[in-house]
Every structure is written in C-alpha cells, then in structure tokens.
Amino acid sequence: MTSIKDIKQKLKETKLTKIFFTDLNGRIMNLPINPDNIESIISNGIGFDGSSVAGYATVDSSDRLLFPDPESFRIVKFTDKKIGFFIGHVYNDRESRAPIDPRFVLEGVVKKAAEYGFKFLVGPEHEFFILDENEFGEKVHSDDAGYFQSTPHDKGEPVRNRIIAILKSCGIQFEKAHHEVTPSQHEINLECAAPLNAADRTVLFNYITQMVAAEFGYHATFMPKPFDDFNRNAFHIHISMQDLDGKNLFYDSDSEDNISNNCKKFIAGILQYARETSIIMASTFNSYKAYILDKEAPVVRGWGFRNRSSMVRVPYTPNPESTRIELRNPDPSGNPYLQIATLIAMGLNGIKKDLNCGRPDIGSTYKRKYRYRLWDRRFLPKSMYEALVEAERGKFLKEVLGEEIYNTYMSLKINDWEDHRVHITPRELNKYLT
C-alpha cells in the first residue's frame, strides 16, 4: 500500500506531476496538476471538461472528476526531467464512478472473473515503429534492418535500451526486446501482470516510448500499418488463467495436449465472438489493411499449437506454470482496457456456455484454398465497415461494455468510418482522374 506521505515526499523530486487516462479511442490523455495539492486531489478529485475528451461527455453535462490512483504512482526519469505519474479514475461526481471510463469496464470484468473463482495474468507484446523525418517533413524508415538484426543495422537499439532503463527505474521489468521483421519496427515484451496492471503499464509504456524516441530525434508510432507491403504493428496479448490460489487452470497433465477443458472452452469463446468484437481489437480503418495473407496477421478464426498463422496460438512452454494462450488479432491502435476486458469476457462466456473450440489449425492458414466471398464468417472482418456491422448485429459487445459506453463507442467508430468513406485520397485521383 502506497502512503500519501511517501508520495508527497517523492513528488518533491519531480518537475511535473501528471494524471493519465485514455479516451475511448485509446489515445493517452493527461492532466498536469500541482503536486502541493496531491492529498486533496486524491481525496476529492480534480475537475475537467469531459466533453473535450472523445466519448466522455456532452457539452450540456460536461463536468467530470479525475481521481489519481495512489497504487499506480511512479516516478518516471527522463534525460532532463522527472515526472510524477498517476493513472486516473474518472467519476461523474464525487460519489459515482463514470461508466464511460474504459478502466472501469476492465475492473468490472476482473471482478466478475473473481466471482467464478478465476484470476488472470496478461502479457501484451508492444510493437512500434521508430521513424525518421525527411526534408519534406514525411515520416520515413529509420533503418533497413530485419528480424533480430543487430547494430549497426538496427538503429533503434539505443532507443529500446533507453526505454527499458526508464521502465526498470519505474519498477517494471522487461522480458525481451528486439528488432522486428519490418524495417524500423521494434518489439519490447514486459513480464506478465494482473490485467489492470498490464493495461495501466501499456499507457505508461506508450508514453515513455514516444518521449524517448523524441529525445533521440525520432518519431515513435503505434499506427497499425503505416507502410504497404510490410508487416503491421500488432498488440498480441498473452493470457493465462489461475484459481484464486494461483494454480494454472489452462494446464492439465492428464490431457493429451496438456491444455485443460477450461482452456479449450476459453478459446471457443474467443472464436465465437471474434467477429463482433473485432472493432475493439482492431479499432481503426487502417487496422484492417493489415489482415492479408503471409504478413503475420491472422485472417481466419481458428486456433493452433505453436501456429503463428492462427488467430489464437498456444505457445510451446517447457514449464506447465507458463501454459497460456496468445490472441494475435489485436493491434495497438485500440484501447488496452477495453481490449483486455473484452478478451477475458469472451473466454469467460466460452466457459459459461460450455462452447467447443473445434480442431486446431494444421499447417499455415494462409495456404488454404477458399472460394472467395465478400462476407465470410470463417474469416475476421476485412474492413472496419464489416466489423461495425458485426458489432451492431451482436449482443455480446453491448453486454461487456454496458449500453452507455457501447453506444458512444459505436458512434465514434461509425463517424470515423464515414469520414474515411467519403474522403478522396491521392491514390483515387491518380487512378481515376484521367
């Protein structure tokens, strides 16, 4: 338990104190505050205009309160400054939590899981591009390196090392870090954590990554697919389920494949609701440009052992306590609280409804021969429009998010799609003008 006295003492070392949260789109918001008032702010919150944050409020009822969570407090040490970092809770008023707060949704799902006797460990993979800027102000590749290549070809290693060092000073340990397949693309994996911690940590990770890249004169982006003909940025989520005593419930030594029936039912829930929750996992029109063959993004709803072409992968592990599954369709453009909450809720529903996950994928799902159809439920949605229709037709997403946040989120995404649909691009002009 972090004491207010300790927080006040540590804040004396900082230049700036900020409360962070996310809008419904997943963009990082922050409110700088006077650290001299931290005790009062923790107790009473601090006001902000919710109508100016995507999805939070309307202009005729815009006042909201932000409460810093003392347990999320960290000192973040950049090259030239130290920042006091808090994750915030959003309230409608002094006594009532805002149901529109994405973190509140995840808190509710975690609480529901505990009622079933389950808890979870989550380990997202953080992928991002480190880009340079040319003389025209365009963002371009900062290197031409590939998977696991070392320096001097890998220009981003010093950036990754600096990110890792700052995270370590915040008490966050990394598991591995490397150059990814695409030029300028990088990945850092952190140790697994409880769901809320993992989502909070993602907000901190994204903030640190963009700040450090700027210190080195680069631009860090989590955009899913900034380049044609290259792999995307993914946000693969590893998850395992334990009982309340910490026993791994995805492992079964008596099973032929060492995964339990509960694990298979959990996978079945993910497959069952994959299409109607796609707008959470892949939340922008750019996201769907990544779902193409042979680029390491899943296109088929399925699962498999060690199979990176499957939507749900069961990784090999020599340690039974590390038995887990990996969801491979999310990307970092979404809201991590909603993504993790939805993943857990899908799996829980699979267990509750005793769903069957079917047979695992054998071989590459990219090499199967399908008769092409525009609307094919065997596949993940191929466009944001298709994902929105599936979310609108289904009931599951509304149940997970709650009606208020569901309606607001869908309105935001429909507006985003419509803005994209009617926008004339340079490619269209080149192709059709003459």
Kinemage of the C-alpha trace (Angstrom):
@kinemage 1
@onewidth
@group {chain A} dominant
@subgroup {mainchain}
@vectorlist {calphas} color= white
{ca met a 1} P 0.000 0.000 0.000
{ca thr a 2} L 1.461 3.329 -1.115
{ca ser a 3} L 1.086 6.010 1.581
{ca ile a 4} L 0.176 9.618 0.793
{ca lys a 5} L 3.131 10.716 2.922
{ca asp a 6} L 5.587 8.726 0.739
{ca ile a 7} L 4.006 10.105 -2.438
{ca lys a 8} L 4.248 13.706 -1.236
{ca gln a 9} L 7.915 13.201 -0.341
{ca lys a 10} L 8.803 11.669 -3.721
{ca leu a 11} L 6.920 14.356 -5.637
{ca lys a 12} L 9.323 16.940 -4.229
{ca glu a 13} L 11.973 15.466 -6.586
{ca thr a 14} L 9.851 15.960 -9.720
{ca lys a 15} L 9.446 18.826 -12.172
{ca leu a 16} L 5.947 17.858 -13.212
{ca thr a 17} L 3.071 15.704 -11.922
{ca lys a 18} L 0.510 14.264 -14.334
{ca ile a 19} L -2.619 12.124 -14.124
{ca phe a 20} L -3.001 9.854 -17.180
{ca phe a 21} L -6.069 8.168 -18.619
{ca thr a 22} L -7.366 7.131 -22.047
{ca asp a 23} L -10.209 8.326 -24.198
{ca leu a 24} L -12.489 5.682 -25.738
{ca asn a 25} L -10.244 5.506 -28.802
{ca gly a 26} L -7.274 4.567 -26.608
{ca arg a 27} L -5.424 7.847 -27.034
{ca ile a 28} L -3.413 8.876 -23.998
{ca met a 29} L -4.810 11.877 -22.144
{ca asn a 30} L -3.055 13.617 -19.243
{ca leu a 31} L -3.765 16.402 -16.801
{ca pro a 32} L -0.786 18.183 -15.178
{ca ile a 33} L -1.534 19.072 -11.557
{ca asn a 34} L 0.098 20.993 -8.704
{ca pro a 35} L 1.841 18.338 -6.567
{ca asp a 36} L 1.396 20.537 -3.474
{ca asn a 37} L -2.321 19.694 -3.695
{ca ile a 38} L -1.926 15.934 -4.190
{ca glu a 39} L -3.514 14.928 -0.875
{ca ser a 40} L -6.660 16.933 -1.625
{ca ile a 41} L -6.784 15.703 -5.237
{ca ile a 42} L -6.506 12.049 -4.179
{ca ser a 43} L -9.373 12.591 -1.716
{ca asn a 44} L -11.634 14.877 -3.723
{ca gly a 45} L -10.555 14.548 -7.363
{ca ile a 46} L -9.932 17.389 -9.789
{ca gly a 47} L -12.361 18.679 -12.374
{ca phe a 48} L -12.017 18.584 -16.167
{ca asp a 49} L -14.149 19.112 -19.267
{ca gly a 50} L -15.368 15.644 -20.273
{ca ser a 51} L -16.971 16.958 -23.479
{ca ser a 52} L -13.487 17.690 -24.882
{ca val a 53} L -12.352 14.056 -24.467
{ca ala a 54} L -13.586 11.612 -27.118
{ca gly a 55} L -16.572 9.687 -25.784
{ca tyr a 56} L -16.707 11.032 -22.240
{ca ala a 57} L -19.493 13.625 -22.066
{ca thr a 58} L -21.707 16.088 -23.922
{ca val a 59} L -21.271 19.832 -23.727
{ca asp a 60} L -24.520 20.285 -21.766
{ca ser a 61} L -23.295 17.937 -19.000
{ca ser a 62} L -19.535 18.084 -19.305
{ca asp a 63} L -18.088 18.339 -15.775
{ca arg a 64} L -16.170 15.242 -14.702
{ca leu a 65} L -13.753 14.453 -11.880
{ca leu a 66} L -10.378 12.748 -12.215
{ca phe a 67} L -9.037 10.842 -9.199
{ca pro a 68} L -5.379 9.706 -9.239
{ca asp a 69} L -4.911 6.094 -8.131
{ca pro a 70} L -2.164 6.113 -5.439
{ca glu a 71} L -1.268 2.496 -6.252
{ca ser a 72} L -0.389 3.489 -9.826
{ca phe a 73} L 2.115 6.162 -8.728
{ca arg a 74} L 5.572 6.055 -10.312
{ca ile a 75} L 8.493 8.425 -10.793
{ca val a 76} L 9.436 8.471 -14.491
{ca lys a 77} L 13.033 9.625 -15.070
{ca phe a 78} L 13.723 11.104 -18.496
{ca thr a 79} L 17.058 12.638 -19.517
{ca asp a 80} L 16.199 16.192 -18.492
{ca lys a 81} L 13.309 15.783 -16.045
{ca lys a 82} L 11.473 13.577 -13.574
{ca ile a 83} L 7.706 13.217 -13.849
{ca gly a 84} L 5.253 12.073 -11.197
{ca phe a 85} L 2.946 9.594 -12.973
{ca phe a 86} L -0.559 8.534 -11.884
{ca ile a 87} L -3.321 6.589 -13.625
{ca gly a 88} L -6.655 8.306 -13.080
{ca his a 89} L -10.194 7.109 -12.378
{ca val a 90} L -12.988 9.132 -13.965
{ca tyr a 91} L -16.063 10.000 -11.886
{ca asn a 92} L -19.322 11.703 -12.861
{ca asp a 93} L -19.400 13.324 -9.432
{ca arg a 94} L -17.853 12.884 -6.005
{ca glu a 95} L -19.729 9.643 -5.277
{ca ser a 96} L -20.332 7.947 -8.636
{ca arg a 97} L -17.812 6.368 -10.980
{ca ala a 98} L -18.279 7.175 -14.676
{ca pro a 99} L -19.405 4.016 -16.515
{ca ile a 100} L -17.857 5.521 -19.656
{ca asp a 101} L -14.339 5.121 -18.132
{ca pro a 102} L -12.617 2.233 -20.002
{ca arg a 103} L -10.680 1.275 -16.862
{ca phe a 104} L -13.993 0.830 -15.030
{ca val a 105} L -15.054 -1.721 -17.659
{ca leu a 106} L -11.911 -3.783 -17.079
{ca glu a 107} L -12.326 -3.529 -13.306
{ca gly a 108} L -15.846 -4.947 -13.682
{ca val a 109} L -14.740 -7.888 -15.820
{ca val a 110} L -11.909 -8.744 -13.393
{ca lys a 111} L -14.392 -8.640 -10.506
{ca lys a 112} L -16.793 -10.926 -12.375
{ca ala a 113} L -13.974 -13.398 -13.080
{ca ala a 114} L -13.141 -13.499 -9.359
{ca glu a 115} L -16.761 -14.459 -8.648
{ca tyr a 116} L -16.206 -17.503 -10.890
{ca gly a 117} L -13.042 -18.256 -8.882
{ca phe a 118} L -10.686 -17.139 -11.667
{ca lys a 119} L -7.883 -14.580 -11.941
{ca phe a 120} L -5.614 -13.826 -14.857
{ca leu a 121} L -2.074 -12.936 -15.854
{ca val a 122} L -1.678 -10.867 -19.011
{ca gly a 123} L 1.413 -10.153 -21.093
{ca pro a 124} L 0.937 -7.853 -24.125
{ca glu a 125} L 3.656 -7.632 -26.776
{ca his a 126} L 4.465 -3.988 -27.564
{ca glu a 127} L 5.323 -3.361 -31.228
{ca phe a 128} L 6.074 0.068 -32.658
{ca phe a 129} L 7.901 1.857 -35.467
{ca ile a 130} L 10.748 4.307 -34.912
{ca leu a 131} L 10.659 6.668 -37.878
{ca asp a 132} L 12.829 9.457 -39.200
{ca glu a 133} L 11.764 12.624 -40.960
{ca asn a 134} L 12.988 13.583 -44.433
{ca glu a 135} L 13.479 17.081 -45.844
{ca phe a 136} L 9.783 17.224 -46.844
{ca gly a 137} L 8.584 16.505 -43.316
{ca glu a 138} L 7.484 12.998 -44.262
{ca lys a 139} L 7.904 10.105 -41.797
{ca val a 140} L 10.241 7.531 -43.333
{ca his a 141} L 12.086 4.396 -42.239
{ca ser a 142} L 14.915 4.981 -39.774
{ca asp a 143} L 16.720 1.763 -40.738
{ca asp a 144} L 16.634 -1.118 -43.200
{ca ala a 145} L 17.162 -3.893 -40.652
{ca gly a 146} L 15.088 -7.060 -40.308
{ca tyr a 147} L 14.110 -9.581 -37.671
{ca phe a 148} L 16.666 -9.898 -34.838
{ca gln a 149} L 19.323 -7.972 -36.783
{ca ser a 150} L 21.931 -6.311 -34.616
{ca thr a 151} L 23.662 -2.966 -34.651
{ca pro a 152} L 24.851 -1.125 -36.671
{ca his a 153} L 21.968 -2.188 -38.968
{ca asp a 154} L 19.452 -1.902 -36.119
{ca lys a 155} L 19.345 1.867 -35.493
{ca gly a 156} L 16.715 1.547 -32.773
{ca glu a 157} L 18.657 -0.490 -30.218
{ca pro a 158} L 19.794 2.585 -28.219
{ca val a 159} L 16.181 3.784 -28.138
{ca arg a 160} L 14.924 0.395 -26.921
{ca asn a 161} L 17.651 0.242 -24.274
{ca arg a 162} L 16.721 3.698 -23.002
{ca ile a 163} L 13.028 2.744 -22.837
{ca ile a 164} L 13.935 -0.408 -20.896
{ca ala a 165} L 16.139 1.563 -18.472
{ca ile a 166} L 13.353 4.049 -17.705
{ca leu a 167} L 10.842 1.238 -17.211
{ca lys a 168} L 13.272 -0.503 -14.844
{ca ser a 169} L 13.614 2.684 -12.797
{ca cys a 170} L 9.794 2.580 -12.517
{ca gly a 171} L 9.941 -0.980 -11.176
{ca ile a 172} L 8.875 -2.613 -14.464
{ca gln a 173} L 10.987 -5.486 -15.797
{ca phe a 174} L 11.241 -6.394 -19.465
{ca glu a 175} L 11.388 -9.967 -20.741
{ca lys a 176} L 12.936 -9.464 -24.187
{ca ala a 177} L 13.460 -6.779 -26.812
{ca his a 178} L 14.474 -6.930 -30.467
{ca his a 179} L 14.169 -5.515 -33.962
{ca glu a 180} L 11.075 -6.832 -35.682
{ca val a 181} L 10.561 -8.104 -39.260
{ca thr a 182} L 9.824 -4.769 -40.912
{ca pro a 183} L 12.481 -2.027 -41.289
{ca ser a 184} L 12.253 0.460 -38.369
{ca gln a 185} L 9.955 -1.876 -36.420
{ca his a 186} L 10.687 -2.891 -32.837
{ca glu a 187} L 9.235 -5.036 -30.064
{ca ile a 188} L 9.588 -4.953 -26.288
{ca asn a 189} L 7.865 -7.554 -24.114
{ca leu a 190} L 7.353 -6.965 -20.410
{ca glu a 191} L 6.839 -9.526 -17.669
{ca cys a 192} L 3.241 -10.704 -17.252
{ca ala a 193} L 0.995 -8.882 -14.778
{ca ala a 194} L -2.560 -8.747 -13.475
{ca pro a 195} L -4.976 -7.343 -16.117
{ca leu a 196} L -5.395 -3.857 -14.639
{ca asn a 197} L -1.671 -3.524 -14.075
{ca ala a 198} L -0.947 -4.692 -17.629
{ca ala a 199} L -3.338 -2.106 -19.113
{ca asp a 200} L -2.014 0.709 -16.872
{ca arg a 201} L 1.506 -0.321 -17.825
{ca thr a 202} L 0.598 -0.100 -21.524
{ca val a 203} L -0.375 3.549 -21.075
{ca leu a 204} L 2.965 4.195 -19.350
{ca phe a 205} L 4.894 2.194 -21.972
{ca asn a 206} L 3.367 4.094 -24.900
{ca tyr a 207} L 4.062 7.442 -23.230
{ca ile a 208} L 7.690 6.574 -22.432
{ca thr a 209} L 8.300 5.168 -25.920
{ca gln a 210} L 7.111 8.312 -27.681
{ca met a 211} L 9.028 10.583 -25.299
{ca val a 212} L 12.291 8.622 -25.645
{ca ala a 213} L 12.053 8.443 -29.440
{ca ala a 214} L 11.687 12.242 -29.489
{ca glu a 215} L 14.789 12.586 -27.266
{ca phe a 216} L 16.750 10.687 -29.948
{ca gly a 217} L 15.294 12.820 -32.748
{ca tyr a 218} L 12.938 10.101 -33.976
{ca his a 219} L 9.163 9.674 -34.108
{ca ala a 220} L 7.615 6.573 -32.486
{ca thr a 221} L 4.269 5.387 -33.826
{ca phe a 222} L 1.874 2.620 -32.815
{ca met a 223} L -0.139 3.032 -36.020
{ca pro a 224} L -1.041 -0.498 -37.144
{ca lys a 225} L 0.083 -0.289 -40.784
{ca pro a 226} L 1.952 2.822 -41.917
{ca phe a 227} L 3.583 1.076 -44.917
{ca asp a 228} L 2.327 -1.003 -47.846
{ca asp a 229} L 3.794 -4.484 -48.364
{ca phe a 230} L 5.246 -4.765 -44.843
{ca asn a 231} L 4.096 -6.357 -41.611
{ca arg a 232} L 1.938 -4.337 -39.247
{ca asn a 233} L 2.320 -3.287 -35.624
{ca ala a 234} L 0.455 -5.847 -33.533
{ca phe a 235} L -0.611 -5.912 -29.896
{ca his a 236} L -0.533 -9.664 -29.250
{ca ile a 237} L -1.987 -10.470 -25.834
{ca his a 238} L -0.774 -13.499 -23.878
{ca ile a 239} L -3.142 -14.633 -21.140
{ca ser a 240} L -3.290 -17.420 -18.569
{ca met a 241} L -5.988 -18.247 -16.035
{ca gln a 242} L -5.441 -19.247 -12.398
{ca asp a 243} L -7.649 -20.180 -9.495
{ca leu a 244} L -7.612 -17.807 -6.540
{ca asp a 245} L -4.687 -19.760 -5.041
{ca gly a 246} L -2.570 -19.243 -8.163
{ca lys a 247} L -2.865 -22.697 -9.795
{ca asn a 248} L -2.728 -22.514 -13.608
{ca leu a 249} L -6.137 -23.623 -14.901
{ca phe a 250} L -5.084 -23.761 -18.567
{ca tyr a 251} L -2.739 -26.696 -17.874
{ca asp a 252} L -3.868 -30.315 -17.496
{ca ser a 253} L -1.191 -33.014 -17.225
{ca asp a 254} L -3.797 -35.726 -17.932
{ca ser a 255} L -4.800 -34.189 -21.244
{ca glu a 256} L -3.154 -35.497 -24.407
{ca asp a 257} L -2.139 -31.971 -25.436
{ca asn a 258} L -1.579 -30.707 -21.839
{ca ile a 259} L -4.231 -27.989 -22.060
{ca ser a 260} L -7.364 -28.185 -19.942
{ca asn a 261} L -11.013 -28.305 -20.978
{ca asn a 262} L -11.433 -24.846 -19.452
{ca cys a 263} L -8.646 -23.590 -21.713
{ca lys a 264} L -10.388 -25.049 -24.779
{ca lys a 265} L -13.713 -23.515 -23.734
{ca phe a 266} L -11.948 -20.183 -23.199
{ca ile a 267} L -10.533 -20.425 -26.735
{ca ala a 268} L -14.002 -21.345 -28.034
{ca gly a 269} L -15.438 -18.170 -26.523
{ca ile a 270} L -12.779 -16.089 -28.259
{ca leu a 271} L -13.565 -17.729 -31.610
{ca gln a 272} L -17.323 -17.412 -31.104
{ca tyr a 273} L -17.226 -13.652 -30.524
{ca ala a 274} L -14.182 -12.732 -32.626
{ca arg a 275} L -16.112 -11.011 -35.393
{ca glu a 276} L -18.471 -8.927 -33.237
{ca thr a 277} L -15.590 -7.765 -31.004
{ca ser a 278} L -13.205 -7.025 -33.869
{ca ile a 279} L -13.964 -3.291 -33.673
{ca ile a 280} L -12.396 -3.329 -30.181
{ca met a 281} L -9.322 -5.385 -31.107
{ca ala a 282} L -8.716 -3.580 -34.417
{ca ser a 283} L -10.367 -0.212 -33.991
{ca thr a 284} L -9.343 1.913 -36.998
{ca phe a 285} L -9.882 1.637 -40.740
{ca asn a 286} L -6.098 1.359 -41.059
{ca ser a 287} L -6.175 -1.751 -38.833
{ca tyr a 288} L -7.961 -3.818 -41.477
{ca lys a 289} L -5.346 -3.147 -44.128
{ca ala a 290} L -3.113 -5.497 -42.125
{ca tyr a 291} L -5.351 -8.576 -42.414
{ca ile a 292} L -3.683 -10.001 -45.504
{ca leu a 293} L -2.028 -13.325 -46.259
{ca asp a 294} L 1.547 -14.071 -45.182
{ca lys a 295} L 2.093 -10.858 -43.191
{ca glu a 296} L 1.762 -12.432 -39.704
{ca ala a 297} L -1.691 -11.015 -39.036
{ca pro a 298} L -4.418 -13.658 -38.659
{ca val a 299} L -7.176 -13.746 -41.277
{ca val a 300} L -9.076 -16.897 -40.230
{ca arg a 301} L -10.963 -17.520 -36.977
{ca gly a 302} L -9.107 -20.502 -35.587
{ca trp a 303} L -6.600 -21.755 -33.063
{ca gly a 304} L -3.462 -23.852 -33.162
{ca phe a 305} L -0.416 -25.100 -31.291
{ca arg a 306} L 2.733 -23.028 -31.977
{ca asn a 307} L 0.979 -21.735 -35.117
{ca arg a 308} L 1.608 -18.054 -35.841
{ca ser a 309} L -0.903 -18.056 -38.679
{ca ser a 310} L -3.688 -18.872 -36.183
{ca met a 311} L -5.790 -16.199 -34.533
{ca val a 312} L -5.326 -17.929 -31.163
{ca arg a 313} L -1.949 -19.572 -30.625
{ca val a 314} L -0.996 -21.964 -27.843
{ca pro a 315} L 2.742 -21.284 -27.405
{ca tyr a 316} L 5.137 -24.077 -26.532
{ca thr a 317} L 6.402 -23.929 -22.972
{ca pro a 318} L 8.548 -26.424 -21.054
{ca asn a 319} L 7.072 -25.116 -17.783
{ca pro a 320} L 3.437 -26.086 -17.000
{ca glu a 321} L 3.005 -22.953 -14.907
{ca ser a 322} L 3.618 -20.890 -18.048
{ca thr a 323} L 0.820 -22.553 -20.063
{ca arg a 324} L -1.073 -19.742 -21.773
{ca ile a 325} L -2.737 -18.688 -24.989
{ca glu a 326} L -1.924 -15.774 -27.278
{ca leu a 327} L -4.530 -13.664 -29.070
{ca arg a 328} L -2.967 -12.380 -32.298
{ca asn a 329} L -5.609 -10.173 -33.931
{ca pro a 330} L -5.412 -7.017 -31.704
{ca asp a 331} L -3.307 -4.022 -32.654
{ca pro a 332} L -2.049 -1.035 -30.622
{ca ser a 333} L -4.495 1.469 -32.129
{ca gly a 334} L -7.191 0.316 -29.690
{ca asn a 335} L -7.938 0.983 -26.038
{ca pro a 336} L -5.933 -1.527 -23.928
{ca tyr a 337} L -8.504 -1.522 -21.104
{ca leu a 338} L -11.314 -2.426 -23.495
{ca gln a 339} L -9.177 -4.940 -25.405
{ca ile a 340} L -8.138 -6.880 -22.292
{ca ala a 341} L -11.627 -6.651 -20.761
{ca thr a 342} L -13.226 -7.972 -23.955
{ca leu a 343} L -10.708 -10.822 -24.258
{ca ile a 344} L -11.407 -12.019 -20.703
{ca ala a 345} L -15.175 -11.668 -21.169
{ca met a 346} L -15.091 -13.721 -24.407
{ca gly a 347} L -13.229 -16.527 -22.687
{ca leu a 348} L -15.462 -16.493 -19.615
{ca asn a 349} L -18.536 -16.764 -21.825
{ca gly a 350} L -16.955 -19.745 -23.574
{ca ile a 351} L -16.582 -21.476 -20.201
{ca lys a 352} L -20.046 -20.416 -19.012
{ca lys a 353} L -21.750 -21.682 -22.201
{ca asp a 354} L -19.582 -24.816 -22.477
{ca leu a 355} L -18.539 -23.911 -26.040
{ca asn a 356} L -16.457 -26.195 -28.266
{ca cys a 357} L -13.347 -24.753 -29.943
{ca gly a 358} L -13.177 -27.492 -32.608
{ca arg a 359} L -9.991 -28.951 -34.011
{ca pro a 360} L -6.743 -26.947 -34.024
{ca asp a 361} L -5.349 -25.462 -37.220
{ca ile a 362} L -2.882 -27.750 -39.006
{ca gly a 363} L -0.382 -26.038 -41.268
{ca ser a 364} L -0.492 -22.431 -42.406
{ca thr a 365} L -3.970 -20.920 -42.560
{ca tyr a 366} L -2.591 -18.613 -45.259
{ca lys a 367} L -2.184 -21.524 -47.680
{ca arg a 368} L -5.724 -22.908 -47.516
{ca lys a 369} L -7.771 -22.643 -50.674
{ca tyr a 370} L -11.050 -20.816 -50.089
{ca arg a 371} L -13.719 -19.831 -52.575
{ca tyr a 372} L -13.699 -16.062 -52.137
{ca arg a 373} L -16.854 -14.494 -50.704
{ca leu a 374} L -17.309 -10.851 -49.727
{ca trp a 375} L -18.950 -11.785 -46.405
{ca asp a 376} L -17.441 -14.904 -44.877
{ca arg a 377} L -17.836 -15.702 -41.177
{ca arg a 378} L -14.886 -18.101 -41.298
{ca phe a 379} L -12.658 -15.013 -41.525
{ca leu a 380} L -12.076 -11.991 -39.349
{ca pro a 381} L -13.707 -8.848 -40.800
{ca lys a 382} L -11.829 -7.490 -43.807
{ca ser a 383} L -12.869 -3.867 -43.254
{ca met a 384} L -13.914 -1.512 -40.491
{ca tyr a 385} L -17.401 -1.415 -42.015
{ca glu a 386} L -17.750 -5.185 -41.767
{ca ala a 387} L -16.535 -5.078 -38.146
{ca leu a 388} L -19.064 -2.356 -37.281
{ca val a 389} L -21.927 -4.338 -38.812
{ca glu a 390} L -20.945 -7.427 -36.799
{ca ala a 391} L -20.772 -5.392 -33.582
{ca glu a 392} L -24.166 -3.842 -34.326
{ca arg a 393} L -25.805 -7.202 -35.098
{ca gly a 394} L -24.472 -8.948 -31.996
{ca lys a 395} L -25.475 -8.600 -28.352
{ca phe a 396} L -22.217 -9.639 -26.724
{ca leu a 397} L -20.235 -6.399 -27.001
{ca lys a 398} L -23.080 -4.350 -25.536
{ca glu a 399} L -23.220 -6.771 -22.581
{ca val a 400} L -19.485 -6.456 -21.937
{ca leu a 401} L -19.174 -2.683 -22.300
{ca gly a 402} L -22.548 -1.615 -20.953
{ca glu a 403} L -25.106 0.228 -23.063
{ca glu a 404} L -23.749 3.750 -22.483
{ca ile a 405} L -20.159 3.063 -23.460
{ca tyr a 406} L -21.250 0.717 -26.295
{ca asn a 407} L -23.466 3.363 -27.900
{ca thr a 408} L -20.847 6.091 -27.513
{ca tyr a 409} L -18.025 3.896 -28.791
{ca met a 410} L -20.023 2.760 -31.823
{ca ser a 411} L -20.958 6.365 -32.610
{ca leu a 412} L -17.270 7.379 -32.536
{ca lys a 413} L -16.261 4.487 -34.791
{ca ile a 414} L -19.123 4.938 -37.251
{ca asn a 415} L -18.196 8.619 -37.597
{ca asp a 416} L -14.562 7.596 -38.139
{ca trp a 417} L -15.602 5.147 -40.861
{ca glu a 418} L -17.911 7.678 -42.549
{ca asp a 419} L -15.155 10.301 -42.533
{ca his a 420} L -12.857 7.774 -44.204
{ca arg a 421} L -15.520 6.567 -46.643
{ca val a 422} L -16.185 10.000 -48.143
{ca his a 423} L -12.583 11.266 -48.177
{ca ile a 424} L -10.897 11.493 -51.590
{ca thr a 425} L -7.324 10.182 -51.491
{ca pro a 426} L -4.345 10.936 -53.774
{ca arg a 427} L -4.429 7.297 -54.890
{ca glu a 428} L -8.009 7.709 -56.181
{ca leu a 429} L -7.056 10.816 -58.101
{ca asn a 430} L -4.072 9.060 -59.671
{ca lys a 431} L -6.183 6.054 -60.610
{ca tyr a 432} L -9.453 7.593 -61.797
{ca leu a 433} L -8.962 11.276 -62.694
{ca thr a 434} L -7.947 10.596 -66.286
